[in-house]
Amino acid sequence: MVAALWVLFVILLVAWVLGWTAFHVAGGLIHILLVVAVIVLVYNLVTGRRVV
């Protein structure tokens, strides 16, 4: 589960950078998705859930 979150984080980070530099129209939506992904990632790190 944590590995999937890291993959999602990296994909959204790359998409955000591309959107910020190349596609200013979609940049806002990608930025919101990136912020949501970071919040979920931090929440999972703080709660410390581990897959058994």
Secondary structure, 3 states (H helix, E strand, C coil): CHHHHHHHHHHHHHHHHHHHHCCCCCHHHHHHHHHHHHHHHHHHHHHCCCCC
